[in-house]
Amino acid sequence: MQEYRYIVRIAGVDLDGTMRIDYGLSKIKGIGIRVSRALLRLLGINPMKRIGYMSDEEVHRIETALKNFSATGLPGWIFNRPKDLETGKDLHLIGSDLEFQTKADIDYMKKIRSWRGLRHSLGLKVRGQRTRTTGRTGRAVGVRKKRVEGR
């Protein structure tokens, strides 16, 4: 029987050993429950197992699969960056790579002065939400009536 570990480090993130593997992997930025379950099914690892009971070999297999995600054979719709602008390939980014690429995409939208880029640069809502009543920051909330003369 494998010795129990309270903290297991996978892809640069410390994961709680008491969690199930499929939910624990979703704590890594860029991996959701659906991606983690697909990856575990592909690797043949039981998702109901606790992270603390994983062997070093299983942890290594998960890390190598996360590094070479495009080579795993998973369908293209599961990737979080399909048809990358620079390479044209389907990529799946995790952790700091995902944060850096998201920031680079926003900077690119600002640079080309697209509608979304303008909204980002002005600090307004980007995805078509209403802004008449919500999203007010730094100003007084509510409406003040003007004082009527003669009263």
Residue pairs with C-beta under 8 A, 6 or more apart in sequence:
2 53
2 54
2 55
4 17
4 52
4 53
5 17
5 51
5 52
6 16
6 17
6 18
6 52
7 14
7 15
7 16
7 17
8 14
8 15
8 17
8 24
8 51
8 52
8 54
8 59
9 15
10 25
10 28
10 59
10 62
10 63
10 66
11 28
11 63
11 66
11 94
11 95
12 95
12 96
13 27
13 28
13 29
13 95
15 24
15 25
15 27
15 28
15 51
16 24
16 27
16 51
17 50
17 51
17 52
17 53
18 50
18 51
18 52
19 27
19 50
19 51
20 47
20 48
20 49
20 50
20 51
21 36
21 40
21 45
21 46
21 47
21 48
21 49
21 50
21 51
21 54
22 33
22 36
22 37
22 40
22 47
23 33
23 36
24 51
25 31
25 35
25 36
25 39
25 40
25 62
26 32
26 33
26 36
28 66
28 94
28 95
29 94
29 95
29 98
29 99
30 80
30 92
30 93
30 94
30 95
30 97
30 98
31 39
31 66
31 94
34 78
35 78
35 92
36 47
37 47
38 74
38 78
39 62
39 65
39 66
39 72
39 74
40 46
40 47
40 62
41 47
42 65
42 72
42 73
42 74
43 58
43 61
43 62
43 65
45 54
45 58
45 61
45 62
65 72
66 94
69 79
69 91
69 92
70 79
70 89
70 90
70 91
70 92
76 82
76 90
78 92
79 90
79 91
79 92
80 91
80 92
80 93
80 98
81 90
81 91
81 92
81 93
81 101
82 90
82 91
83 89
83 90
84 90
84 91
85 108
93 101
106 117
106 120
108 117
109 116
109 117
109 120
110 117
110 118
110 120
110 121
111 117
116 126
119 125
119 126
120 126
123 137
124 131
124 135
125 131
125 134
125 135
129 135
